């Protein structure tokens, strides 16, 4: 159930208050207060650097997310609908799921090079296995009576996918979407930290080397804000629409 807007706002304000209290008792070099981080945020935004790096990170998040969702949904459907294929490929999915993200990132940079393709492929691979498992479990949990009805009416494969399978998978796709965005943007920052010359992760690396905690927090919180907007304005409304048929 979605929390009311005022509850969400009060929760975020409480978090801000906790930060204020903690910063009042901490060394400003270790934990600067919200006012100091806001100053840095305005400075970076005024110079244009914040918008450049935010846009590059957002592009990588959306590109990797799109690839992971398309590949993961297709393979999840295949494994859920074809038990024999699932028996053969399930160990592969398990290996990919448990392979550390850092290993995949390093291998992609070694094999493909320190370029944009390697960065997006590395992030996509880290998320694809999670999407596969979520969609596969969604296929397994479908109502068999509805599938039997589709066979009785001799619906084509495409019609069955569109009108029978996909609506029942809506909540699972929504879950994969939410988890995917939450995981992917964190991995994108690691990819940028290790091998990109722009993006929020690159800036965090730069200011980490300068021991500038305020700038690190400014960039981290700016992109966290972007992802919160996506969560509340895009993902949650779509998730409610995808699950509405269950309550009709």
N, C-alpha and C positions, 0 to 999 in steps of 0.2 A: 504494500500500500504506500502510495506517495505521501510524504509528509507535507502538511500545509506550508505555504510560502513563509508565513511568519515564524513557524517553528524552525525552518531551514535558516532563515535570517538570524534568529536568536542564537542558534547553535554556532553559526559562523562568528557572530559577535562574541560569544563566550570563548571561542578559540582565540580570537584577537585579544580579549581581555587577559587570557592566560599567558599569551605571549608578552603583553605589556608588563605583567607582574614578574614573569621570569627575567625579562630584560632589565628590569629595575634592580635586580640583585646580581646580575651577571656582568662580567667584563664586556664593554662595548665591542671589543675586538673579537670576542667569542660569540656573543649574541647581541647584535645591534637591535634597537627597538624599531617598531613599525615606522616611526617618523623618519629615521635615518634611511631605512630601506626605501621608503616612498621618495625621498630626495634622489636617491640613486636611480630609481625607476624613471622619474621625470627627466633626469639628466640623460639617460640612455635613450629615452623616447624622443627627447628634443633633438638629439644628434642624429636620429634615424637608425641607429644601430639596433635598437630593440626590435623595430618592425622588420628589419632585414632578417635577423636571426630567428625571430618568431615565425616568419613566413617560410623560411627554409625548413625548420623543424616540422611545422604543420604539413608542408608538402610531403616530407618523408613519412610522417605518420599516416596520412591519408593514402599514399601510394602503397605502402607496405600493408596497411589494413585492407585495402581493396584486394590485393593479390592473395593475402591470407584467407580472406572470407570466400572469394571465388573458388580457390583451390580446395579449401577446407570443406565448404558446403558440397562441392561436387564429389569429393572423395568420401565424405561422411555419408552421403546418400548411397553411394556405391557399396560401401561396407555394410550399411544398415540393411539394404535390400538384397544383397548377395552374400549369404553366410559363408559360402565356400571361398569367395574372394577375401572375406574378412579373416578367415582362419589363416590365410597365407600372409596378409599384409598387417595383421594386428601386431606382430613382433616389431615390424618396421616403425609403426606409429609409436609403440612403447619406447623404442630406442630414441626416436626423435623427441618425444615428450620429455625424456629424462636427461637428454644431452644438455649440459650447461650452456646458457645463452652466450657466455663469454667465449666458449670453445667454438661455437658456430660463427660468431662474429670474426674471431681471429682467422679461422679457416677460410671464410669467404674473402677476407682481405688478402690472404696468402694466395688463394686460387684465382680470384678474379682481379684483384688489384685494389689500391686505395682510391676507389671511385664511387660514384653515385649508385651504379648498378649493384656493386658488392654490398653497399650499405642497406639498400632496400631489400635485396634478396636475403641478407642475414636476418633482418627484422622479420620478414615474412615467414621464413622457416621456423623461427622461434615461436610463432603464434599458430601456424597451420595445424600442428598436431592437436592443440587444444580445441580448435574449431571442429576438426574431424571427429573427435570423441564426443563433443556436445551434440553435433548433428546426428551422429550414429545412434546415440542414446535416444534422441528424439524420434528417429525412425522406429526404433524398437518399441517405443512407448505409444505408438499410434493405435487408434481404436481399430481392431481387426474387422469389426462389423462394417465400418465405413469403407474399408478397402474391399470387402466382399461385395458390398453394394455396387461399387465402381466396376467390379468384374462382371456382375450380373447385367449391368446396363451397357457392358462392352465399351467402356470409355477408352479412348486412345491413350497411349502412354503420356503424351503431352498434356491432354486434358486431365488425366489422373494426377499428374504432377502439379498442375496449376490449381485444380479445384479440390483435391483430396489430400495430397501429401503436404504441399507447401503451407496451406492454412494451419494444419496441425503442428507444423514445425515452427510457426511464428514465434512462440515464446522461447524456443530453444535458439533460434537465430538471434532474437533480441538479447538473450543471455550471452551468446558468443560475441555479439557486438559490444555489449557493455564491458565484458571481461577483456575483449580484444583491445579496445581503446585504452583501458586502464594499464594493460601490460605493455602494449606496443610503444606508447610514448616514453615509458621508462627505458625500454631497450633502445629506442632511437637516441636518447641522450647518451647512453653508453657508447653506441656506434659513433656518435659525433665526438664524444670525449676521446675516443681512441684513434679515429682516422679521418675526420672531416675538418675543413678549414672554415666552416661557418655553422650556424645553428646554435640553439640554446646550450646544448652539451659542450660545444666548442668554447663558448663564452664562460661557462662554469669552470671548465678546465683552465682557461686563461686566468680567471680571477682567483681560482684555487692556488695557482702558482704565485700569485701576488698576496695571498693570505687576506683577501678582501671579502670577508664574510657577508657584508651588506650587499655587494654586487652579486655574489652567488645566490643569496636569498631573493634578490630582486628578479633575476632571470628565472629562477626556479618557480617563484610564486606567480610570475607573469604567465608562464605557460600552464601552470596549474589552473589559473583563472580561465584560460582558453578552454581547457578540457572540462572544467565545471560548467561552462556555458554550453558546450556540446552535450554534456550529460543531461542538463535540465531542460534545454530548449529543443534538443533533437532526439536523443536516445530514449529518455523516459516517455515523452509523448508517443513515439513510435511503438515502444514496448506496450503501452496501454492499448493502442489500436490493434496491435498484433494479438493481444490476448482477449480482446473484447468479445470474440465469437463464443468463448467458453461460458460467458455470462449472459448470452443472448436468450 
